[in-house]
Amino acid sequence: MNKDVDIERHEVQEKSDSSMVWSTFIKYAAYLIIFFGVLYLIIYYLLPLV
């Protein structure tokens, strides 16, 4: 029994897209700014009212 088997090799190369990196950085920077803004609001405006 003679079988011909073709084996395909797929090589996946990770490409670092600089625009994707910058958009992710901007997204998390915005999250941090919003977080610290809310924290500032709580500490300086709402906490003295209590």
MARBA-5310 format. One record per atom (N, C-alpha, C, CB): chain; residue in three letters; x, y, z; residue number from 1. Coordinates in Angstrom, 2 decimals, decimal comma, always signed. Glycine has a CB too. Layout:
N
[pt A ALA [X Y Z] NUM],
...
//
This chain:
50
[pt A MET [+0,84 -1,17 +0,00] 1],
[pt A MET [+0,00 +0,00 +0,00] 1],
[pt A MET [+0,89 +1,25 +0,00] 1],
[pt A MET [-0,96 -0,01 +1,22] 1],
[pt A ASN [+0,80 +2,01 -1,05] 2],
[pt A ASN [+1,61 +3,21 -1,18] 2],
[pt A ASN [+0,70 +4,43 -1,09] 2],
[pt A ASN [+2,42 +3,21 -2,51] 2],
[pt A LYS [+0,91 +5,25 -0,06] 3],
[pt A LYS [+0,06 +6,44 +0,12] 3],
[pt A LYS [+0,90 +7,68 -0,12] 3],
[pt A LYS [-0,58 +6,47 +1,54] 3],
[pt A ASP [+0,36 +8,58 -0,92] 4],
[pt A ASP [+1,00 +9,88 -1,09] 4],
[pt A ASP [+0,32 +10,87 -0,16] 4],
[pt A ASP [+0,92 +10,36 -2,58] 4],
[pt A VAL [+1,09 +11,38 +0,76] 5],
[pt A VAL [+0,55 +12,32 +1,73] 5],
[pt A VAL [+1,28 +13,65 +1,56] 5],
[pt A VAL [+0,69 +11,78 +3,19] 5],
[pt A ASP [+0,51 +14,68 +1,28] 6],
[pt A ASP [+1,09 +16,02 +1,18] 6],
[pt A ASP [+0,92 +16,73 +2,52] 6],
[pt A ASP [+0,44 +16,84 +0,02] 6],
[pt A ILE [+2,01 +17,13 +3,08] 7],
[pt A ILE [+1,97 +17,82 +4,36] 7],
[pt A ILE [+2,23 +19,30 +4,09] 7],
[pt A ILE [+3,01 +17,23 +5,37] 7],
[pt A GLU [+1,26 +20,11 +4,51] 8],
[pt A GLU [+1,42 +21,55 +4,34] 8],
[pt A GLU [+1,92 +22,16 +5,63] 8],
[pt A GLU [+0,08 +22,21 +3,91] 8],
[pt A ARG [+2,89 +23,02 +5,50] 9],
[pt A ARG [+3,41 +23,72 +6,66] 9],
[pt A ARG [+2,96 +25,16 +6,60] 9],
[pt A ARG [+4,96 +23,62 +6,74] 9],
[pt A HIS [+2,39 +25,61 +7,69] 10],
[pt A HIS [+1,96 +27,00 +7,79] 10],
[pt A HIS [+2,80 +27,67 +8,88] 10],
[pt A HIS [+0,42 +27,10 +8,12] 10],
[pt A GLU [+3,49 +28,71 +8,48] 11],
[pt A GLU [+4,27 +29,45 +9,46] 11],
[pt A GLU [+3,57 +30,77 +9,73] 11],
[pt A GLU [+5,73 +29,68 +8,97] 11],
[pt A VAL [+3,29 +31,01 +10,99] 12],
[pt A VAL [+2,61 +32,24 +11,39] 12],
[pt A VAL [+3,64 +33,20 +11,95] 12],
[pt A VAL [+1,47 +31,96 +12,43] 12],
[pt A GLN [+3,71 +34,36 +11,34] 13],
[pt A GLN [+4,65 +35,36 +11,84] 13],
[pt A GLN [+3,85 +36,50 +12,45] 13],
[pt A GLN [+5,57 +35,88 +10,70] 13],
[pt A GLU [+4,21 +36,82 +13,68] 14],
[pt A GLU [+3,54 +37,93 +14,36] 14],
[pt A GLU [+4,13 +39,23 +13,86] 14],
[pt A GLU [+3,68 +37,81 +15,90] 14],
[pt A LYS [+3,27 +40,08 +13,36] 15],
[pt A LYS [+3,72 +41,38 +12,90] 15],
[pt A LYS [+3,28 +42,43 +13,92] 15],
[pt A LYS [+3,17 +41,71 +11,49] 15],
[pt A SER [+4,23 +43,20 +14,40] 16],
[pt A SER [+3,86 +44,24 +15,35] 16],
[pt A SER [+3,45 +45,47 +14,57] 16],
[pt A SER [+5,04 +44,55 +16,33] 16],
[pt A ASP [+2,20 +45,81 +14,70] 17],
[pt A ASP [+1,66 +46,97 +14,01] 17],
[pt A ASP [+1,74 +48,15 +14,97] 17],
[pt A ASP [+0,19 +46,72 +13,53] 17],
[pt A SER [+2,52 +49,15 +14,62] 18],
[pt A SER [+2,73 +50,25 +15,55] 18],
[pt A SER [+1,46 +51,05 +15,79] 18],
[pt A SER [+3,82 +51,17 +15,02] 18],
[pt A SER [+0,57 +51,11 +14,81] 19],
[pt A SER [-0,68 +51,83 +15,03] 19],
[pt A SER [-1,56 +51,10 +16,03] 19],
[pt A SER [-1,44 +52,02 +13,71] 19],
[pt A MET [-1,51 +49,77 +16,03] 20],
[pt A MET [-2,27 +48,98 +17,00] 20],
[pt A MET [-1,70 +49,19 +18,40] 20],
[pt A MET [-2,24 +47,47 +16,62] 20],
[pt A VAL [-0,40 +49,27 +18,51] 21],
[pt A VAL [+0,23 +49,50 +19,81] 21],
[pt A VAL [-0,16 +50,86 +20,35] 21],
[pt A VAL [+1,76 +49,38 +19,71] 21],
[pt A TRP [-0,12 +51,88 +19,49] 22],
[pt A TRP [-0,46 +53,24 +19,93] 22],
[pt A TRP [-1,93 +53,35 +20,31] 22],
[pt A TRP [-0,12 +54,25 +18,85] 22],
[pt A SER [-2,80 +52,70 +19,56] 23],
[pt A SER [-4,23 +52,79 +19,90] 23],
[pt A SER [-4,51 +52,11 +21,23] 23],
[pt A SER [-5,09 +52,16 +18,79] 23],
[pt A THR [-3,83 +51,00 +21,51] 24],
[pt A THR [-4,00 +50,33 +22,79] 24],
[pt A THR [-3,45 +51,20 +23,92] 24],
[pt A THR [-3,29 +48,97 +22,78] 24],
[pt A PHE [-2,31 +51,85 +23,69] 25],
[pt A PHE [-1,73 +52,74 +24,70] 25],
[pt A PHE [-2,67 +53,90 +25,00] 25],
[pt A PHE [-0,36 +53,27 +24,23] 25],
[pt A ILE [-3,23 +54,50 +23,96] 26],
[pt A ILE [-4,14 +55,63 +24,14] 26],
[pt A ILE [-5,40 +55,19 +24,89] 26],
[pt A ILE [-4,52 +56,26 +22,78] 26],
[pt A LYS [-5,89 +53,99 +24,58] 27],
[pt A LYS [-7,09 +53,49 +25,25] 27],
[pt A LYS [-6,85 +53,33 +26,74] 27],
[pt A LYS [-7,52 +52,16 +24,64] 27],
[pt A TYR [-5,74 +52,69 +27,12] 28],
[pt A TYR [-5,48 +52,49 +28,54] 28],
[pt A TYR [-5,09 +53,78 +29,24] 28],
[pt A TYR [-4,39 +51,47 +28,72] 28],
[pt A ALA [-4,46 +54,70 +28,53] 29],
[pt A ALA [-4,16 +56,01 +29,12] 29],
[pt A ALA [-5,46 +56,76 +29,41] 29],
[pt A ALA [-3,26 +56,84 +28,18] 29],
[pt A ALA [-6,43 +56,64 +28,52] 30],
[pt A ALA [-7,74 +57,28 +28,75] 30],
[pt A ALA [-8,43 +56,64 +29,96] 30],
[pt A ALA [-8,64 +57,16 +27,50] 30],
[pt A TYR [-8,33 +55,31 +30,08] 31],
[pt A TYR [-8,90 +54,64 +31,26] 31],
[pt A TYR [-8,27 +55,17 +32,54] 31],
[pt A TYR [-8,72 +53,12 +31,17] 31],
[pt A LEU [-6,95 +55,34 +32,55] 32],
[pt A LEU [-6,28 +55,84 +33,74] 32],
[pt A LEU [-6,68 +57,27 +34,06] 32],
[pt A LEU [-4,77 +55,75 +33,57] 32],
[pt A ILE [-6,79 +58,11 +33,05] 33],
[pt A ILE [-7,19 +59,51 +33,26] 33],
[pt A ILE [-8,60 +59,57 +33,84] 33],
[pt A ILE [-7,12 +60,31 +31,95] 33],
[pt A ILE [-9,51 +58,76 +33,31] 34],
[pt A ILE [-10,88 +58,73 +33,82] 34],
[pt A ILE [-10,89 +58,22 +35,26] 34],
[pt A ILE [-11,78 +57,85 +32,94] 34],
[pt A PHE [-10,12 +57,17 +35,55] 35],
[pt A PHE [-10,07 +56,61 +36,90] 35],
[pt A PHE [-9,57 +57,65 +37,90] 35],
[pt A PHE [-9,16 +55,37 +36,93] 35],
[pt A PHE [-8,46 +58,32 +37,57] 36],
[pt A PHE [-7,92 +59,30 +38,51] 36],
[pt A PHE [-8,82 +60,54 +38,59] 36],
[pt A PHE [-6,51 +59,71 +38,09] 36],
[pt A GLY [-9,52 +60,85 +37,53] 37],
[pt A GLY [-10,48 +61,96 +37,59] 37],
[pt A GLY [-11,62 +61,66 +38,54] 37],
[pt A GLY [-11,03 +62,25 +36,21] 37],
[pt A VAL [-12,15 +60,45 +38,48] 38],
[pt A VAL [-13,23 +60,06 +39,39] 38],
[pt A VAL [-12,72 +60,00 +40,82] 38],
[pt A VAL [-13,82 +58,68 +38,97] 38],
[pt A LEU [-11,49 +59,49 +40,99] 39],
[pt A LEU [-10,89 +59,44 +42,32] 39],
[pt A LEU [-10,72 +60,85 +42,89] 39],
[pt A LEU [-9,54 +58,71 +42,27] 39],
[pt A TYR [-10,28 +61,79 +42,07] 40],
[pt A TYR [-10,13 +63,19 +42,49] 40],
[pt A TYR [-11,48 +63,78 +42,88] 40],
[pt A TYR [-9,49 +64,02 +41,35] 40],
[pt A LEU [-12,49 +63,49 +42,09] 41],
[pt A LEU [-13,84 +63,98 +42,38] 41],
[pt A LEU [-14,32 +63,45 +43,73] 41],
[pt A LEU [-14,81 +63,56 +41,27] 41],
[pt A ILE [-14,11 +62,18 +43,98] 42],
[pt A ILE [-14,55 +61,59 +45,24] 42],
[pt A ILE [-13,81 +62,19 +46,43] 42],
[pt A ILE [-14,37 +60,08 +45,21] 42],
[pt A ILE [-12,49 +62,33 +46,31] 43],
[pt A ILE [-11,69 +62,79 +47,44] 43],
[pt A ILE [-11,94 +64,25 +47,75] 43],
[pt A ILE [-10,22 +62,56 +47,18] 43],
[pt A TYR [-11,98 +65,12 +46,74] 44],
[pt A TYR [-12,04 +66,55 +47,01] 44],
[pt A TYR [-13,42 +67,16 +47,01] 44],
[pt A TYR [-11,22 +67,25 +46,02] 44],
[pt A TYR [-14,42 +66,46 +46,46] 45],
[pt A TYR [-15,76 +67,05 +46,43] 45],
[pt A TYR [-16,78 +66,26 +47,25] 45],
[pt A TYR [-16,23 +67,14 +45,01] 45],
[pt A LEU [-16,76 +64,96 +47,15] 46],
[pt A LEU [-17,79 +64,18 +47,83] 46],
[pt A LEU [-17,39 +63,80 +49,26] 46],
[pt A LEU [-18,09 +62,92 +47,04] 46],
[pt A LEU [-16,14 +63,53 +49,50] 47],
[pt A LEU [-15,71 +63,11 +50,84] 47],
[pt A LEU [-15,87 +64,22 +51,88] 47],
[pt A LEU [-14,26 +62,67 +50,80] 47],
[pt A PRO [-15,60 +65,49 +51,58] 48],
[pt A PRO [-15,84 +66,54 +52,59] 48],
[pt A PRO [-17,32 +66,74 +52,93] 48],
[pt A PRO [-15,26 +67,85 +52,11] 48],
[pt A LEU [-18,22 +66,33 +52,05] 49],
[pt A LEU [-19,63 +66,49 +52,34] 49],
[pt A LEU [-20,14 +65,48 +53,36] 49],
[pt A LEU [-20,42 +66,36 +51,07] 49],
[pt A VAL [-19,40 +64,41 +53,53] 50],
[pt A VAL [-19,84 +63,34 +54,45] 50],
[pt A VAL [-19,50 +63,68 +55,87] 50],
[pt A VAL [-19,21 +62,01 +54,08] 50],
//
